[in-house]
């Protein structure tokens, strides 16, 4: 469903950064990754180091997010 409002790049950076830090990505790495993700550039426009930073940050986010979901499910059962 399309959105009826505009979100600036700066606002998207803040949202991505907050989400990454929330799930244990180091702040400095989260800031860099958030800027890259929010820019919306394809891999062909990024350097190898930028791609690595984003992949590492997203992998850490995914692992911690899954961990949180598993813990939440266990707590609900108790």
C-alpha positions in Angstrom: 0.0 0.0 0.0 1.6 3.3 -1.0 2.3 5.9 1.6 0.5 9.3 1.4 3.3 11.2 3.1 6.9 12.1 2.3 9.7 10.9 4.6 13.0 12.8 4.2 16.3 11.1 3.8 17.4 12.5 7.2 14.3 11.1 8.9 14.9 7.7 7.3 18.5 7.8 8.5 17.3 8.4 12.1 14.8 5.6 11.9 17.3 3.1 10.5 20.0 4.2 12.9 17.6 3.8 15.9 16.5 0.4 14.8 20.1 -0.8 14.3 21.3 0.5 17.6 18.2 -1.0 19.3 19.4 -4.4 18.2 23.0 -4.0 19.4 24.8 -2.6 16.3 27.5 -0.3 17.5 26.5 3.4 17.1 29.3 4.4 14.7 28.6 1.5 12.4 24.8 2.1 12.7 25.2 5.7 11.6 27.2 4.8 8.5 24.9 1.9 7.6 21.8 4.0 8.1 23.1 6.8 5.8 23.9 4.2 3.1 20.5 2.4 3.4 18.5 5.7 3.5 20.2 6.9 0.4 18.6 4.1 -1.6 21.7 3.7 -3.8 22.2 0.3 -5.5 25.2 -1.8 -4.8 26.8 -0.8 -8.1 27.2 2.8 -6.7 28.7 1.7 -3.4 32.3 0.8 -2.5 33.2 -2.6 -1.3 33.7 -1.3 2.2 30.3 0.4 2.3 28.7 -2.8 1.1 30.5 -4.7 3.9 29.4 -2.2 6.6 25.8 -2.5 5.6 25.9 -6.3 5.3 27.6 -6.6 8.7 25.1 -4.2 10.4 22.1 -5.9 8.9 23.4 -9.3 9.8 23.9 -8.3 13.4 20.4 -6.6 13.4 18.8 -9.8 12.0 20.5 -12.1 14.5 19.6 -9.9 17.5 16.1 -9.4 16.2 15.5 -13.1 15.9 17.0 -13.7 19.4 14.6 -11.1 20.8 11.7 -12.8 19.2 12.7 -16.2 20.6 13.1 -14.7 24.1 9.8 -13.0 23.9 8.0 -16.2 22.9 9.6 -18.0 25.8 8.6 -15.3 28.3 5.0 -15.5 27.0 4.9 -19.2 27.8 6.0 -18.6 31.4 
